[in-house]
Amino acid sequence: MGYHMKEGFHSIFTHGLMSFAAVCMIVACLIIMGSFSLVAVNLDNTLGDLEAENEFTAYVDENLTEAEARALQSKLEAVPNVDSVTFVTAQQALENYKQRYVDSEYAELFDLPSEVLRHRYQIHVVDIEQLAQTVKDVEQVDGIAKTQAALDVAQGFVTVRNVAGAVAWILILMLLIISLFIIANTIKLATFHRREEIAIMKMCGATNWFVRWPFIFEGMILGLIGALLAFLLQWGIYSLIVTAITEYGGLQLIAIVPFKTLALRVLGAFAAAGLAIGAGGSLLAIRKFLQV
């Protein structure tokens, strides 16, 4: 292994221009894949925040007293998929309603008695995909007169999240395959200049794996170098985009995940992808020249 690693390092500096080209290709491929991945992560985070804010309302039977209405909380909390339950009295509901029109010229029109509204519960769910079933289960609780839930909006969030996740993974997989073949062809050009050296080694009795290992180490080293450079560039690009979004007030709806919280995962993914692309590309590139 010491010999193979030595040969791998030696080959990098011997074929400096081709090594530089391979590193540049790895950096470009990783940044493209990383950018798509980070977009997918931020989109999923944004949708997750929007889903967390989504809730539905359960209205208490108007014949129940406030004490009887409050007693329903334990039953509602026991419903599957219910995350939290908040009781809102009729008076609180009226105050919230008035607050919306406090600056309106028609504010005095909303000076109504609290009896016109019902006690209610604001209910958050654990899994928004099960919102429809949770609404049905809540409606079965004795004392709940009716519910109000934006099922279409919730289903829209779920659809967008699933489609975005699927598209991101498909693009990442396609880019990974394309990157592998690009790197393989780049390394093949470097290997072409060493075809006579490989032929001599084979004629002297070297096994295929003895010939392969220096190229594998060379590809892995190039992959790691490319991964480190791609990580630093990705960090810089991400920071510039975050700054632009922060300065542009119209995009405040987007919840940007700080890069520091993703740094270790991005570095690990880039290192793993760089090693895989480098080693895989080397194996694909040298396959043809082993047939002596």
C-alpha positions in Angstrom: 0.0 0.0 0.0 2.9 2.3 0.7 4.2 1.8 -2.9 0.7 2.3 -4.3 0.2 5.6 -2.4 3.7 6.8 -3.4 2.9 6.1 -7.0 -0.4 7.8 -6.8 1.1 11.0 -5.4 3.9 10.8 -7.9 1.5 10.5 -10.8 -0.5 13.6 -9.7 2.6 15.8 -9.9 4.0 14.1 -13.0 0.7 14.8 -14.9 0.0 18.1 -13.3 -2.1 19.6 -16.1 -4.4 16.6 -16.3 -4.6 16.4 -12.5 -5.6 20.1 -12.4 -8.3 19.4 -15.0 -9.6 16.4 -13.0 -9.8 18.5 -9.8 -11.6 21.3 -11.6 -14.2 18.9 -13.0 -14.7 17.4 -9.5 -15.1 20.8 -8.0 -17.6 21.9 -10.7 -19.6 18.7 -10.3 -19.7 18.8 -6.5 -20.8 22.5 -6.5 -23.6 21.8 -8.9 -24.8 18.7 -6.8 -24.2 20.6 -3.6 -26.2 23.6 -4.8 -29.2 21.4 -5.8 -29.0 19.6 -2.4 -28.9 22.9 -0.4 -31.8 24.2 -2.3 -33.7 21.1 -1.5 -32.8 21.3 2.2 -33.8 24.9 2.4 -37.1 24.3 0.6 -37.9 21.4 2.9 -37.1 23.6 5.9 -39.3 26.4 4.6 -42.2 24.1 3.9 -41.6 22.5 7.3 -41.9 25.8 9.0 -45.1 26.6 7.1 -46.5 23.2 8.0 -45.7 23.8 11.7 -47.7 27.0 11.6 -50.7 25.2 10.0 -53.4 24.4 12.4 -57.1 23.8 12.5 -59.9 24.9 14.8 -62.3 22.8 16.7 -65.5 24.6 17.9 -67.0 23.5 21.2 -70.8 22.9 21.5 -72.4 26.2 22.4 -74.5 24.5 25.1 -71.4 23.6 27.2 -70.1 25.9 29.9 -66.5 27.1 29.9 -65.5 24.6 32.6 -67.1 21.8 30.5 -65.4 23.1 27.4 -62.0 23.1 29.1 -62.6 19.5 30.2 -62.4 18.4 26.6 -58.7 19.3 26.3 -57.5 15.9 27.6 -59.7 14.1 25.2 -58.4 16.1 22.3 -54.8 15.6 23.3 -55.4 11.9 23.3 -56.4 11.9 19.6 -53.7 10.3 17.4 -51.4 12.8 15.5 -52.4 15.7 17.7 -49.2 17.7 18.8 -50.7 20.4 20.9 -54.0 21.8 21.9 -54.8 25.5 22.9 -58.1 26.5 24.5 -59.5 29.8 23.4 -62.5 31.2 25.2 -65.3 33.0 23.4 -64.1 36.3 24.9 -60.6 35.8 23.8 -61.8 34.9 20.3 -63.8 38.1 20.1 -60.8 40.2 21.2 -58.7 38.5 18.6 -61.4 39.2 16.0 -61.6 42.9 17.0 -57.9 43.3 16.9 -57.9 42.7 13.1 -60.0 45.8 12.6 -58.7 48.0 15.4 -57.4 50.6 12.9 -60.4 50.4 10.7 -63.0 53.2 10.4 -65.6 50.5 11.0 -64.1 49.3 14.2 -67.2 50.2 16.2 -69.2 47.7 14.2 -67.3 44.8 15.8 -68.2 45.8 19.4 -70.2 42.6 19.8 -71.1 40.5 22.9 -68.9 37.4 23.4 -71.9 35.2 23.2 -71.9 35.5 19.4 -68.8 33.3 19.3 -68.0 29.9 20.7 -65.3 28.5 22.8 -62.8 26.8 20.6 -59.5 24.8 20.4 -56.6 25.6 18.2 -55.0 22.2 17.3 -51.6 21.5 15.9 -50.8 18.2 14.3 -47.6 16.1 14.2 -47.9 14.9 10.6 -49.6 17.2 8.2 -50.2 14.3 5.8 -52.6 12.8 8.3 -54.5 16.1 8.8 -57.7 15.0 7.2 -58.0 11.9 9.4 -57.1 13.9 12.5 -59.9 16.3 11.7 -62.4 13.4 11.4 -61.2 11.9 14.7 -61.6 15.3 16.5 -65.1 15.6 15.1 -65.9 12.4 16.8 -65.1 13.8 20.3 -68.3 14.5 22.3 -68.7 18.2 22.8 -67.1 19.3 19.5 -69.7 20.8 17.3 -67.7 21.3 14.1 -64.1 21.9 12.8 -62.5 24.3 10.4 -59.4 23.2 8.5 -57.6 24.3 5.4 -57.2 20.8 4.0 -56.5 21.9 0.4 -53.7 24.2 1.7 -52.2 21.4 3.8 -52.4 18.9 0.9 -50.7 21.6 -1.3 -47.8 21.8 1.1 -47.4 18.0 1.2 -47.5 17.8 -2.6 -44.9 20.5 -3.1 -42.6 19.0 -0.5 -42.8 15.5 -2.0 -42.4 16.7 -5.6 -39.5 19.0 -4.7 -37.8 16.2 -2.8 -38.2 13.7 -5.6 -37.0 16.2 -8.3 -33.9 17.1 -6.1 -32.9 13.5 -5.6 -33.4 12.7 -9.3 -31.2 15.6 -10.3 -28.6 14.8 -7.8 -28.5 11.1 -9.0 -28.2 12.2 -12.6 -25.5 14.7 -11.9 -23.6 12.1 -9.9 -23.7 9.6 -12.8 -22.7 12.4 -15.3 -19.9 13.5 -13.0 -18.6 9.9 -12.8 -18.3 9.6 -16.5 -16.8 13.0 -17.0 -14.1 12.3 -14.4 -13.6 8.9 -15.9 -12.9 10.4 -19.3 -10.7 13.1 -17.8 -8.6 10.5 -16.0 -8.6 8.3 -19.1 -6.8 11.1 -21.0 -4.1 11.1 -18.3 -4.0 7.3 -18.3 -3.6 7.2 -22.1 -0.1 8.6 -21.8 0.8 5.7 -19.4 -0.6 2.9 -21.5 2.9 1.7 -22.4 3.9 1.7 -18.7 0.8 -0.4 -17.9 1.6 -2.8 -20.7 5.1 -3.3 -19.5 3.9 -3.9 -15.9 1.4 -6.5 -17.2 4.1 -8.3 -19.2 6.3 -8.5 -16.2 3.6 -10.3 -14.3 1.7 -7.6 -12.4 -1.8 -8.4 -11.5 -4.7 -6.2 -12.6 -5.3 -5.0 -9.0 -1.5 -4.2 -8.6 -1.8 -1.9 -11.6 -5.2 -0.5 -10.5 -4.3 0.6 -7.0 -2.0 3.5 -7.8 -4.7 4.9 -10.1 -7.3 4.4 -7.4 -5.2 6.3 -4.9 -4.6 9.0 -7.4 -8.3 9.4 -8.1 -9.1 9.4 -4.4 -6.5 12.0 -3.6 -7.8 14.2 -6.5 -11.3 13.6 -5.2 -10.5 14.7 -1.7 -8.7 17.8 -3.0 -11.6 18.6 -5.2 -14.0 18.0 -2.3 -12.2 20.4 0.0 -12.0 23.2 -2.7 -15.7 22.6 -3.6 -16.7 22.9 0.1 -14.9 26.2 0.5 -16.4 27.6 -2.7 -19.9 26.3 -1.8 -19.6 28.0 1.6 -18.7 31.3 -0.2 -21.5 31.0 -2.7 -24.0 30.1 -0.1 -23.0 33.1 2.1 -23.4 35.5 -0.9 -26.9 34.1 -1.7 -27.9 34.4 2.0 -26.7 38.0 2.1 -28.7 38.8 -1.1 -31.9 37.2 0.2 -31.5 39.0 3.6 -31.1 42.4 1.9 -34.1 41.8 -0.4 -37.1 42.1 1.9 -39.4 40.4 -0.6 -37.9 37.0 0.1 -38.3 37.0 3.9 -40.8 34.1 3.5 -37.8 31.8 2.7 -36.3 30.3 5.9 -32.6 30.0 5.2 -30.7 27.4 7.1 -27.4 28.8 8.4 -24.5 27.1 6.6 -22.6 26.5 9.9 -25.4 24.0 10.9 -24.9 22.2 7.6 -21.1 22.5 7.3 -20.1 19.1 8.7 -22.8 17.3 6.7 -21.8 19.1 3.5 -18.1 18.4 4.1 -18.8 14.8 4.8 -21.0 14.4 1.7 -18.5 16.2 -0.5 -15.6 14.0 0.8 -17.6 10.8 0.3 -18.7 11.9 -3.2 -15.2 13.1 -4.1 -13.7 9.7 -3.0 -16.4 7.8 -4.9 -16.1 9.8 -8.0 -12.3 9.8 -8.0 -11.9 6.0 -7.3 -14.8 5.1 -9.6 -13.6 7.3 -12.4 -10.1 5.8 -12.1 -11.5 2.2 -12.2 -13.6 3.0 -15.3 -10.6 4.8 -17.0 -8.0 2.1 -16.5 -10.3 -0.8 -17.5 -9.5 -0.5 -21.2 -5.7 -0.4 -20.7 -5.6 -3.6 -18.6 -6.4 -5.6 -21.7 -2.9 -6.3 -22.9 
